[in-house]
Amino acid sequence: MSDARTSSSTEFGEGDRSRPAIARADGALLFDTTGRRYVDLGATHGVGNLGAAHPEVARAIRDQAGQLLVLGSGYANPVRTAFLDRLLGLLPPSFSRVFLSNSGTEAVEAAIKIARSATGRPKIVAARRGFHGRTLGALSATWRRELREPFEPLVPEFVHVAYNDASALAGAVDERTALLLLEPVQGEGGVHVGTPEYLRAARDACDRRGALLGFDEVQTGLGRTGRMFAFEHSGVVPDLLMLAKSLAGGVPIGATVTSSEVEGRFRGSHRSTFGGNPLACAAGLAALEVLTRERLPERAERLGRQAAPILAGLPADRVREVRGLGLMWGIELRDRAAPVLAALEARGYLAIPAGATVVRLLPPLVIAEEDWLGGLSALGEAIAHG
Ligand SMILES: Cc1ncc(COP(=O)(O)O)c(C=O)c1O
């Protein structure tokens, strides 16, 4: 446990006081308390698809704050209704029901509970290297041993299979399986792109065994991978879709989206006091408006296509593999990522890790083209010269 007044420990997310103190954002730029400018290449792990202070989102929050901040989920609310309609309008028609919460972890917890209750089955199949959050249910689906071990025993009946291995699914998804939970692109695990064949095999395995397929798009959703939702790359539509991070333009939110058919089989109760509050819904409505009007998924795809050959040209003696699509890239180094991230920071670019050896680029989708290209060239320099 750290003392926030003296320590720079980040275990409780209090912020490392030895690093720049960020005070303000403008598009994909961040400014510290001394006024120094940084290009954001991490977007708070994908929250800031619109940057960290989009003016339309800020205006919607201000307007809504003056009208109605909170409201129990038992009442209807025009902003919530408009937000839900807008979200469902972006999704295939099979999706018609949304459980709103306040984080990605909660969106996953809801999916686990809905799947167990709707199928009457206990087993959850997830993938190695997967990340789904840190509460006990979501953590049980998360793979990394060091995240799990201090909190064991976790929730029973969770198993993990190799990612992108269709043959592993056939054995694991059985008549006791409630949910197969996958990220279409694994984010925290190092940016591994699920192949369309694998995701189709996942759909197939669930259909054959009567299990539900859940896609955790907390990080990949809302334009990040060059499509509005990453599942569009494969055309595989899940039964449960989890969204959070950028959904409300930076305001805490989580959403678990499903069909009326699945919701109709759900028994029991699952609620959240703050879930669906008008403030988050107003921010979400504004964020979805900007995302669609400015065609940001297409922009992500274009900037990603620009990046691919540049990243492929990084020196092979330092770089083991480059993976990604849209504005979601993992550069797996032969050595540790931390020195490269520090060298990038010294040059004014703030990227993030994904495990010990992967530099992850997850910039706001609104990043200026020159800042994106500048970041890619700074990465090349940081890798070559430190
Ligand atoms: C794929 C995925 N699922 C779930 C989560 C958990 O989201 P939150 O931190 O909002 O609880 C994350 C967070 O990084 C994530 O990347």
The ligand as a Tripos MOL2 file, in Angstrom:
@<TRIPOS>MOLECULE
LIG
   16    16     1     0     0
SMALL
NO_CHARGES

@<TRIPOS>ATOM
      1 C1        -10.3670   -5.9900  -23.4860 C.3       1 LIG1
      2 C2        -10.5780   -5.3680  -22.1390 C.ar      1 LIG1
      3 N1        -11.5900   -5.8000  -21.3680 N.ar      1 LIG1
      4 C3        -11.8390   -5.2670  -20.1610 C.ar      1 LIG1
      5 C4        -11.0460   -4.2540  -19.6590 C.ar      1 LIG1
      6 C5        -11.3370   -3.6680  -18.3170 C.3       1 LIG1
      7 O1        -11.8450   -2.3660  -18.4790 O.3       1 LIG1
      8 P1        -11.8850   -1.3280  -17.2440 P.3       1 LIG1
      9 O2        -10.4710   -1.0000  -16.9150 O.co2     1 LIG1
     10 O3        -12.6740   -0.1710  -17.7810 O.co2     1 LIG1
     11 O4        -12.5930   -1.9880  -16.1380 O.co2     1 LIG1
     12 C6         -9.9710   -3.7750  -20.4240 C.ar      1 LIG1
     13 C7         -9.0850   -2.7270  -19.8990 C.2       1 LIG1
     14 O5         -7.9950   -2.4970  -20.3650 O.2       1 LIG1
     15 C8         -9.7250   -4.3500  -21.7000 C.ar      1 LIG1
     16 O6         -8.7090   -3.9380  -22.4740 O.3       1 LIG1
@<TRIPOS>BOND
     1     1     2 1
     2     2     3 ar
     3     2    15 ar
     4     3     4 ar
     5     4     5 ar
     6     5     6 1
     7     5    12 ar
     8     6     7 1
     9     7     8 1
    10     8     9 2
    11     8    10 1
    12     8    11 1
    13    12    13 1
    14    12    15 ar
    15    13    14 2
    16    15    16 1
@<TRIPOS>SUBSTRUCTURE
     1 LIG1         1 GROUP 0 **** ****
